[in-house]
Each structure stands twice: as C-alpha cells, then as structure tokens.
Amino acid sequence: MAKKLYILSSGAGGDRYLTDEAKEALNECEVVVSYVKYAKELKQYLEDKEIYTSGMTKEIDRCKEAIESAKSGKTTAIISNGDVNVYGMATLIVELIDEQNLWDEIEVISIPGVTAMLAVASRVGAPISQDFAIISLSDRLTDIDLIDKRVRASLEADFVIGIYNPKSKTRIKPYQNFLQALKPYRDRKVVIASNVGRTKEKITITDANDLIEQGLNHPDVTMSTMILVGNSNTRFTKNNLLLTPRGYLKKYDLDGELRE
C-alpha cells in the first residue's frame, strides 16, 4: 500500500468550512500534524489520532514531522488553515518532498478548502464577481518592496483585492505602505473580516477612507483579519451588502435578450 501524506485544508476557521473530503481524509489518517490552534478547533475529528503540534514559525518542523511520519508507513495529514495553496502548507511540503526526491515513496494528496476571501465574500453579497488578486502583507518571507509593487499594481489594474496578514504588533510597515497606496482610492468599498468562521467572527462593511483615517489604530485590523477591497464598480445593494457587477445587465435585458 502506498504511503500517504495529506496536505489538508481546514477552511477559513474552526470546522465551519471543513469539507466532506477533508473529513474523510482525517478519518483515514493515523497521524495528524498541526499548528496548535487548528488542532484544538478540530479536536472532535482527532480523538483517535497521534497528534503532533507546534506554534507559530515552526512550519518547517511540522512539515518534516509529517514527512517522516508518512515515510514510516503511517497515513498522515498536515493541517493547513484556509486552503493549502493560499499561503498554506502545500508549497513547503511539495518543496521538501522534491528536495528529498520522495515522489516514488510517498503519495502526496492536497485537499482543497474555502479560504477566508471566499468565505467572507459569501457573507457580504457578491463582491468578487470580476477579476481579483490576493496579496499577503507579511514580509517575513517576501520582500517588502515586492509586496508594495503588487499592491500598487493591483489597485491600478482595478482588481478586487483580498489582503491577508495585514499587520501584527511589530510588523506594521507593509500595512502603512498599503494605506498610503489606498489614498487615491478612498471611495473604494471595503470589508474588514476578523476570526472568520470562529465564535469571535466580526465582519464590517466600510470604505477605504475608514482604513486610512484610523491608520495603525484601527481596532479591527490584526493578524486575524482579512481585508477585501472592491474595485471601481463595487457598490452597495439596496440592503447594504456589496455587489461587483459582472456586466450581465449591461449586455442583456431582464428577459435574457441581447440589448440593442
């Protein structure tokens, strides 16, 4: 039997967005490797498993633990919040497997998940119906100049933008630069979403000016926050949700016929 290593998406937060495929993979696993917080949130699915946990900045250690577990013949899952390919564990697992040339020894299976931007969009109307970009403001692994360039380019290209990891207590410069880049776009509709999928979830619809005016002191912007910035077409609906029109009603009438 092939040795299996699941890179498992737990969804935006808690177990609210955990897919059936992810639950089936957890049921199959003997060993689960996870960041401490995610293991606690999914404890009802892990009761009969060997569990290895560690804290922030220990991603390499967790990936190495998961790979060694799979090499030993135990079906293993490493848990990644959101989606494994959106700032998740897929890249590091794949890189380490490739470095060690373990493709013939371990079957690596990625389980997709609902990342925060998609979860938030479903709660506030239809804000990402046109092209969008997702950018992390964490400069722990990415040069700040490149982050700034991507922010400016996405705003100039009129993308709907999802901002992940906006700021921590000590890492504030990328967020300051983001606010500076936002100044020509003060009227853009904005969603501030914290602890998505968890009991402390808070989702606020506002505008870019609110972010700019409150600066670093905005109480809702932390490392647990995802910020969604609409494009130039994003507007309020009659019930105060958000809509970024795809363009259907410009091309078709309400009977579905092409407009003249």
JOTARA-V367683 format. One record per pair of residues at least 4 apart in sequence whose C-alpha atoms are under 7 Angstrom apart, sorted by the first residue. I is the first residue (numbers start at 1). GAP is how many residues later the second one is. D is the distance in whole Angstrom. If there is no record, write none. Layout:
i->I gap->GAP d->D
i->I gap->GAP d->D
This chain:
i->2 gap->104 d->7
i->2 gap->105 d->7
i->3 gap->67 d->6
i->3 gap->68 d->7
i->3 gap->70 d->6
i->3 gap->71 d->7
i->3 gap->72 d->6
i->3 gap->102 d->7
i->3 gap->103 d->5
i->3 gap->104 d->6
i->4 gap->66 d->6
i->4 gap->71 d->5
i->4 gap->72 d->6
i->4 gap->102 d->6
i->4 gap->103 d->5
i->4 gap->104 d->6
i->5 gap->65 d->6
i->5 gap->70 d->6
i->5 gap->71 d->5
i->5 gap->72 d->6
i->5 gap->101 d->7
i->5 gap->102 d->6
i->5 gap->103 d->5
i->5 gap->104 d->6
i->6 gap->70 d->6
i->6 gap->71 d->4
i->6 gap->72 d->6
i->6 gap->102 d->6
i->6 gap->103 d->5
i->6 gap->104 d->6
i->7 gap->70 d->6
i->7 gap->71 d->5
i->7 gap->72 d->6
i->7 gap->77 d->7
i->7 gap->82 d->7
i->7 gap->83 d->6
i->7 gap->102 d->6
i->7 gap->103 d->5
i->7 gap->104 d->6
i->8 gap->14 d->6
i->8 gap->69 d->6
i->8 gap->70 d->6
i->8 gap->71 d->5
i->8 gap->72 d->6
i->8 gap->76 d->7
i->8 gap->102 d->6
i->8 gap->103 d->5
i->9 gap->13 d->7
i->9 gap->70 d->6
i->9 gap->71 d->5
i->9 gap->72 d->6
i->9 gap->73 d->6
i->9 gap->74 d->5
i->9 gap->75 d->5
i->9 gap->102 d->6
i->9 gap->103 d->6
i->9 gap->104 d->5
i->10 gap->5 d->7
i->10 gap->7 d->7
i->10 gap->8 d->5
i->10 gap->69 d->7
i->10 gap->70 d->6
i->10 gap->71 d->5
i->10 gap->72 d->6
i->10 gap->103 d->6
i->11 gap->6 d->5
i->11 gap->7 d->5
i->11 gap->70 d->6
i->11 gap->71 d->4
i->11 gap->72 d->6
i->11 gap->102 d->5
i->11 gap->103 d->5
i->11 gap->104 d->6
i->12 gap->5 d->6
i->12 gap->69 d->6
i->12 gap->70 d->4
i->12 gap->102 d->6
i->12 gap->103 d->5
i->12 gap->104 d->5
i->12 gap->107 d->7
i->12 gap->184 d->6
i->12 gap->185 d->6
i->13 gap->68 d->7
i->13 gap->182 d->7
i->13 gap->183 d->6
i->13 gap->184 d->4
i->13 gap->185 d->6
i->14 gap->27 d->5
i->14 gap->28 d->7
i->14 gap->183 d->6
i->14 gap->184 d->5
i->15 gap->26 d->7
i->15 gap->27 d->6
i->16 gap->181 d->6
i->17 gap->97 d->6
i->18 gap->4 d->6
i->19 gap->4 d->6
i->19 gap->94 d->7
i->20 gap->4 d->6
i->21 gap->4 d->6
i->22 gap->4 d->6
i->22 gap->89 d->6
i->23 gap->4 d->6
i->24 gap->4 d->6
i->25 gap->4 d->6
i->26 gap->19 d->7
i->29 gap->46 d->5
i->29 gap->47 d->5
i->29 gap->48 d->6
i->30 gap->19 d->5
i->30 gap->20 d->6
i->30 gap->44 d->6
i->30 gap->45 d->5
i->30 gap->46 d->6
i->31 gap->18 d->5
i->31 gap->19 d->5
i->31 gap->20 d->6
i->31 gap->43 d->7
i->31 gap->44 d->6
i->31 gap->45 d->5
i->31 gap->46 d->6
i->32 gap->17 d->7
i->32 gap->18 d->6
i->32 gap->19 d->5
i->32 gap->20 d->6
i->32 gap->44 d->6
i->32 gap->45 d->5
i->32 gap->46 d->6
i->33 gap->18 d->6
i->33 gap->19 d->5
i->33 gap->20 d->6
i->33 gap->29 d->6
i->33 gap->33 d->6
i->33 gap->44 d->6
i->33 gap->45 d->5
i->33 gap->46 d->6
i->34 gap->4 d->6
i->34 gap->5 d->6
i->34 gap->18 d->6
i->34 gap->19 d->5
i->34 gap->20 d->7
i->34 gap->28 d->7
i->34 gap->44 d->6
i->34 gap->45 d->5
i->35 gap->4 d->7
i->35 gap->18 d->5
i->35 gap->19 d->5
i->35 gap->20 d->6
i->36 gap->4 d->6
i->36 gap->17 d->5
i->36 gap->18 d->6
i->36 gap->19 d->6
i->37 gap->4 d->6
i->38 gap->4 d->6
i->39 gap->4 d->6
i->42 gap->4 d->7
i->43 gap->4 d->6
i->54 gap->4 d->6
i->58 gap->4 d->6
i->59 gap->4 d->6
i->60 gap->4 d->6
i->61 gap->4 d->6
i->62 gap->4 d->6
i->63 gap->4 d->6
i->63 gap->30 d->6
i->64 gap->4 d->6
i->65 gap->4 d->6
i->66 gap->4 d->6
i->66 gap->10 d->6
i->66 gap->12 d->6
i->67 gap->4 d->6
i->68 gap->4 d->6
i->69 gap->4 d->7
i->69 gap->5 d->6
i->69 gap->7 d->7
i->70 gap->4 d->5
i->70 gap->5 d->6
i->70 gap->6 d->6
i->70 gap->36 d->7
i->71 gap->35 d->7
i->80 gap->4 d->5
i->80 gap->8 d->6
i->80 gap->9 d->6
i->81 gap->7 d->7
i->82 gap->31 d->6
i->82 gap->32 d->6
i->82 gap->33 d->4
i->82 gap->34 d->6
i->83 gap->5 d->6
i->83 gap->29 d->6
i->83 gap->30 d->4
i->83 gap->31 d->6
i->83 gap->32 d->5
i->84 gap->4 d->4
i->84 gap->5 d->5
i->84 gap->6 d->5
i->84 gap->28 d->6
i->85 gap->5 d->6
i->85 gap->6 d->7
i->89 gap->4 d->6
i->90 gap->4 d->6
i->91 gap->4 d->6
i->92 gap->4 d->6
i->93 gap->4 d->6
i->94 gap->4 d->6
i->95 gap->4 d->6
i->96 gap->4 d->6
i->97 gap->4 d->6
i->97 gap->5 d->5
i->97 gap->6 d->7
i->98 gap->4 d->7
i->102 gap->4 d->6
i->103 gap->4 d->7
i->114 gap->4 d->6
i->114 gap->5 d->6
i->115 gap->4 d->6
i->116 gap->4 d->6
i->116 gap->80 d->7
i->116 gap->110 d->7
i->117 gap->4 d->6
i->117 gap->45 d->6
i->118 gap->4 d->6
i->119 gap->4 d->7
i->120 gap->4 d->7
i->120 gap->73 d->7
i->121 gap->4 d->6
i->121 gap->5 d->6
i->121 gap->6 d->6
i->121 gap->7 d->7
i->122 gap->4 d->7
i->124 gap->117 d->5
i->124 gap->118 d->6
i->125 gap->116 d->5
i->125 gap->117 d->5
i->125 gap->118 d->6
i->126 gap->116 d->6
i->126 gap->117 d->5
i->126 gap->118 d->6
i->127 gap->103 d->7
i->127 gap->107 d->7
i->127 gap->115 d->5
i->127 gap->116 d->5
i->127 gap->117 d->5
i->128 gap->4 d->7
i->128 gap->32 d->6
i->128 gap->116 d->6
i->129 gap->115 d->6
i->129 gap->116 d->7
i->129 gap->117 d->6
i->130 gap->114 d->7
i->130 gap->116 d->6
i->131 gap->28 d->6
i->131 gap->29 d->7
i->132 gap->27 d->5
i->132 gap->28 d->4
i->132 gap->29 d->6
i->133 gap->21 d->7
i->133 gap->26 d->6
i->133 gap->27 d->6
i->133 gap->28 d->5
i->133 gap->29 d->6
i->134 gap->27 d->6
i->134 gap->28 d->5
i->134 gap->29 d->6
i->135 gap->27 d->6
i->135 gap->28 d->5
i->135 gap->29 d->6
i->136 gap->27 d->6
i->136 gap->28 d->4
i->136 gap->29 d->6
i->137 gap->10 d->6
i->137 gap->26 d->7
i->137 gap->27 d->6
i->137 gap->28 d->6
i->137 gap->29 d->5
i->137 gap->37 d->6
i->137 gap->38 d->7
i->138 gap->27 d->6
i->138 gap->28 d->7
i->139 gap->4 d->6
i->139 gap->5 d->5
i->143 gap->4 d->7
i->144 gap->4 d->6
i->144 gap->30 d->6
i->145 gap->4 d->6
i->146 gap->4 d->6
i->147 gap->4 d->6
i->148 gap->4 d->6
i->148 gap->29 d->7
i->148 gap->30 d->7
i->149 gap->4 d->6
i->150 gap->4 d->6
i->151 gap->4 d->6
i->151 gap->27 d->7
i->152 gap->4 d->6
i->152 gap->29 d->6
i->153 gap->4 d->6
i->154 gap->4 d->6
i->154 gap->5 d->6
i->155 gap->4 d->6
i->158 gap->73 d->5
i->158 gap->74 d->7
i->159 gap->72 d->6
i->160 gap->69 d->6
i->160 gap->70 d->5
i->160 gap->71 d->5
i->161 gap->67 d->6
i->161 gap->68 d->5
i->161 gap->69 d->7
i->162 gap->64 d->7
i->162 gap->65 d->6
i->162 gap->66 d->5
i->162 gap->67 d->6
i->163 gap->63 d->6
i->163 gap->64 d->5
i->163 gap->65 d->6
i->164 gap->61 d->7
i->164 gap->62 d->5
i->164 gap->63 d->7
i->165 gap->58 d->5
i->165 gap->60 d->7
i->165 gap->61 d->7
i->166 gap->9 d->6
i->166 gap->56 d->7
i->166 gap->57 d->6
i->166 gap->59 d->7
i->167 gap->4 d->6
i->167 gap->5 d->5
i->167 gap->8 d->6
i->167 gap->55 d->6
i->167 gap->56 d->5
i->168 gap->4 d->6
i->168 gap->54 d->6
i->168 gap->55 d->5
i->172 gap->4 d->6
i->173 gap->4 d->6
i->174 gap->4 d->6
i->175 gap->4 d->6
i->176 gap->4 d->6
i->177 gap->4 d->6
i->178 gap->4 d->6
i->179 gap->4 d->7
i->179 gap->33 d->6
i->182 gap->4 d->6
i->182 gap->26 d->7
i->185 gap->23 d->7
i->186 gap->21 d->7
i->186 gap->22 d->5
i->186 gap->23 d->5
i->187 gap->20 d->6
i->187 gap->21 d->6
i->187 gap->22 d->7
i->188 gap->19 d->6
i->188 gap->20 d->5
i->188 gap->41 d->7
i->188 gap->42 d->6
i->188 gap->43 d->7
i->188 gap->44 d->7
i->189 gap->17 d->6
i->189 gap->18 d->4
i->189 gap->19 d->6
i->189 gap->40 d->6
i->189 gap->41 d->5
i->189 gap->45 d->7
i->189 gap->46 d->7
i->190 gap->15 d->6
i->190 gap->16 d->5
i->190 gap->17 d->5
i->190 gap->18 d->6
i->190 gap->37 d->7
i->190 gap->38 d->6
i->190 gap->39 d->5
i->190 gap->40 d->6
i->191 gap->12 d->7
i->191 gap->13 d->6
i->191 gap->14 d->5
i->191 gap->15 d->6
i->191 gap->36 d->6
i->191 gap->37 d->5
i->191 gap->38 d->7
i->192 gap->11 d->6
i->192 gap->12 d->5
i->192 gap->13 d->6
i->192 gap->33 d->7
i->192 gap->34 d->6
i->192 gap->35 d->5
i->192 gap->36 d->7
i->193 gap->9 d->6
i->193 gap->10 d->4
i->193 gap->11 d->6
i->193 gap->32 d->5
i->193 gap->33 d->5
i->193 gap->34 d->6
i->194 gap->7 d->6
i->194 gap->8 d->5
i->194 gap->9 d->6
i->194 gap->26 d->7
i->194 gap->30 d->5
i->194 gap->31 d->4
i->194 gap->32 d->6
i->195 gap->5 d->6
i->195 gap->6 d->5
i->195 gap->7 d->7
i->195 gap->29 d->6
i->195 gap->30 d->7
i->196 gap->5 d->5
i->197 gap->4 d->6
i->206 gap->4 d->7
i->208 gap->4 d->6
i->209 gap->4 d->6
i->210 gap->4 d->6
i->211 gap->4 d->6
i->211 gap->7 d->7
i->214 gap->4 d->5
i->221 gap->4 d->6
i->230 gap->4 d->5
i->233 gap->11 d->6
i->233 gap->12 d->7
i->234 gap->8 d->7
i->234 gap->9 d->5
i->234 gap->10 d->4
i->235 gap->7 d->6
i->235 gap->8 d->5
i->235 gap->9 d->6
i->236 gap->4 d->5
i->236 gap->5 d->6
i->236 gap->6 d->5
i->236 gap->7 d->6
i->237 gap->4 d->5
i->237 gap->5 d->6
i->237 gap->6 d->6
i->247 gap->4 d->7
i->248 gap->4 d->6
i->249 gap->4 d->6
i->251 gap->7 d->6
i->251 gap->8 d->6
i->252 gap->4 d->5
i->252 gap->5 d->5
i->252 gap->6 d->4
i->252 gap->7 d->5
i->253 gap->4 d->6
i->253 gap->5 d->6
i->253 gap->6 d->6
